[in-house]
Amino acid sequence: MATYLIGTYIACEAPMHAIKVLERLVPSQPTVYWWNALIRHAVRLGFLEDVLGLYRKMQRFGWKPDHYTFPFVFKACGDFPSFRRGASVHAVVCANGFESNVFVCNAMVAMYGRCGMLDDARQVFDELCVRGIGDVVSWNSIVAAYVQGGNKRKALKMFTRMADDHRICLDVVSIVNILPACASLSALLQGKEIHGFAVRNGLVEDVFVGNAVVDMYAKCGMMDEANKVFERMMVKDVVSWNAMVTGYSQIGRFEDALALFEKMREEKIELNVVTWSAVIAGYAQRDHGYKALDVFRQMQVCGSEPNVVTLVSLLSGCASVGTLLHGKETHCYAIKRILNVDGNDPGDDLMIINGLIDMYAKCKSVKVARMMFDSIATKEKNVVTWTVMIGGYAQHGEANDALELFSKMLGQEIFIKPNAFTIACALMACSRLAALRLGKQIHCYVLRNQYESMVVFVANCLIDMYSKSGDVDAAQVVFDNMKQRNAVSWTSLMTGYGMHGCGEDALRVFDEMRIAGWMPDGVTFVVVLYACSHTGMVEQGMKYFNSMSDEYGVVPGVEHYACMVDLLGRAGRLDEALKLIEGMPMEPTPIVWVALLSACRLHPNIELGEHAANRLLELESENDGSYTLLSNIYANAKRWKDVARIRSLMRHTRIKKRPGCSWVEGKKGTAAFFVGDRSHPLSQQIYNILGDLILRIKAMGYVPETSFALHDVDDEEKGDLLFEHSEKLALAYGILTSPAGAPIRITKNLRVCGDCHTAICYISMIIDHEIILRDSSRFHHIKKGSCSCKDDFTGTQRKQVALWIAQVVEHLHCQKPLYIFHLIHPALVMLDQHVSSADFLLLSYGAYIDVNFLVTGSVQILEAHAVVLYG
């Protein structure tokens, strides 16, 4: 009678009454069944605390759990998850002799897996195998544990062992468990093999298997294969449709995704939040933020309630197009619906806040993003929180703040290991600052911590960092050691060589890319033309430009025309550049006219420069560099009224010229300088060194190029203004603080001043350092009077250097010849006179030549050489 009552109460959803009856019964093994029924009922309803309460109560009243009880209790511990409670139940299992029961042990494996304790799960599994009691559920449990724990490769290895064990017969759960791991790793080959097994064994007819196969192909980007499986499925559910919609969205096939979306509506298939979120996420990932917003509005009209994933995807869409207003609206919606809801999952709240930080940072409201970041308690921040803030700083010009925050992240008491995306953001900041030393330290951190044997995009960021920090050889080493490469890897290395003026190396990499089977695209050709432009390879550049469409099927865009205008302009072929612009099949954008204007500054042409500037004004270009270039052109022609007019126009249109800033790495970090800067503690020594250098190079023939001082004052005062330019101050600081022979690496936020470039070339002949100068356009490797940009000295300047050599030899003929050689050798190299010290000594001490005659003769020879070559 009592057991009948208990069963009735449980069936009528009245467990408290059933417990009261049980408490009055004498404990016996048959009545344990009813405790198990109550515990199973609580598990089914998700009342996890009740499960553990009933487990404790049955023991308190004298009942002993059996092999049916423990699996339910372990499931509750895993669903919490609560490792501590699960381990204590494990101890009871061992104490009661159930450690050899396969059902109990399988439940233990699953519990440890859900708690993230993979080593404990594996230990229990191995003990099962040793006892010879493991079954297909045991294998499924350990594979699922590895998949849930994020160790997908280990899961695949265990699945392979499972498939090779002839005693184990794979079932539906086995297939459904492992296919998500294949999808996550993009392991298409293994996924196809598993699909084939499912077809041969009739498992593919199961809707769960069919959905898993569709999802695997979709996440591997093989949507045609996914569609074949989808079309052959006899039974489909909303998960099947969602997998297809999500797959099409993720690879950018929006027309197919929306067609399927509309078909779901026509066939009246329920559009759940996953469907809507998939379409919104697809648009957001492809930077179609406004379309994502349109779909979200349709979702609201249909009455579907968005979840956390929906809002995070929507915020990503707002960030992709920089629409701050819509981002703020989404923020308000999140506050009303999710962030202020009692009992909400803290993890969901953090996902939303991370999305908000990312949105505000990418919409250039970095201060708001930082306020939100700082509002989160340190112990509650996860790796995504740190990454989005570091990335926000790095992407929007606050590179110093990005690296400071990255350093703070590594120094936290509660250590959070940076992931590959965090590392990429930190490397991006190093690239912006040309911070080679910090970049090398991060590279070492990556190698020590083995980021999945160097994730491809981390390696690409390293190539970019080394290239932009002046060490393209290191970039090549990183590239050579990559096990996998993508198109970005090749273009990053080509860009690096182009920036450094190594056009031949850039074209070598381009040829290697084609041989390796990669088809060049529009971005590749921008890089190739850029490299040709910065190396003076005019004919090669024209050849590639003319072959783009015919040989490679790439239609030239406006950016390719801009590169060609720059290429022709640098070569002085201004008429051809203008003709190319006039023949463009699309309207020239500001970048095209800026390229022409820059060429008019390099090869003075006031009329064409004014034409380019007027077109820029018509396009309402607010680039301060364009106005500065035109001012330079006028100043070079001494048209000071026009210079004043341009300055007045800039004030009227509220366009401010960015101040020039140069920074250089010293022994104790990086030092930055502005024009006329005297704020540095070593300022007096810096100016003393610079003053001495200027005097010495003036004796060698350096004459300040006063056209770069845009003021209507006398030449002497202009020379003083040029003397204080930021790149010269940075060089003096580098000489003061760098070890002998070490390269001096200088970075400038604008293009290097022409006078500074000439002065630095002169200075490089009297110091024992290579000067690596990065400006906003390219790198300049300056050594012994020669620059990689091949724009070092004019003919007049070279003649002056030759005469200086002659004067040195004439006035110091009484000194030892070796001393004379070391003094004039850099200048000889600059003039392409490659004479070794041994040859010079041999000539000086030759048995048949008088030294005085040699010296006098050398003067005459050098003077004649100068007149013939440069006179």
SULBEL-V201659 format. One record per run of one state. SS is the DSSP state (alpha for helix, beta for strand, coil for the rest). FROM is the first residue (numbers start at 1). TO is the last residue. If there is no record, write none. Layout:
SS&FROM&TO, SS&FROM&TO
//
This chain:
coil&1&1, alpha&2&11, coil&12&14, alpha&15&24, coil&25&31, alpha&32&45, coil&46&47, alpha&48&60, coil&61&68, alpha&69&80, coil&81&82, alpha&83&95, coil&96&101, alpha&102&114, coil&115&117, alpha&118&131, coil&132&135, alpha&136&148, coil&149&151, alpha&152&164, coil&165&171, alpha&172&185, coil&186&187, alpha&188&200, coil&201&202, alpha&203&205, coil&206&206, alpha&207&219, coil&220&222, alpha&223&232, coil&233&237, alpha&238&250, coil&251&253, alpha&254&266, coil&267&272, alpha&273&285, coil&286&288, alpha&289&301, coil&302&307, alpha&308&321, coil&322&323, alpha&324&339, coil&340&345, alpha&346&362, coil&363&365, alpha&366&375, coil&376&377, alpha&378&380, coil&381&382, alpha&383&395, coil&396&398, alpha&399&410, coil&411&419, alpha&420&433, coil&434&435, alpha&436&449, coil&450&455, alpha&456&468, coil&469&471, alpha&472&480, coil&481&486, alpha&487&499, coil&500&502, alpha&503&515, coil&516&521, alpha&522&533, coil&534&537, alpha&538&552, coil&553&557, alpha&558&570, coil&571&573, alpha&574&582, coil&583&589, alpha&590&602, coil&603&605, alpha&606&618, coil&619&623, alpha&624&636, coil&637&639, alpha&640&652, coil&653&660, beta&661&666, coil&667&668, beta&669&674, coil&675&682, alpha&683&699, coil&700&705, alpha&706&708, coil&709&714, alpha&715&723, coil&724&725, alpha&726&737, coil&738&743, beta&744&748, coil&749&753, alpha&754&763, coil&764&770, beta&771&774, coil&775&778, beta&779&783, coil&784&785, beta&786&787, coil&788&794, alpha&795&811, coil&812&816, alpha&817&830, coil&831&836, alpha&837&844, coil&845&850, alpha&851&870, coil&871&871
//
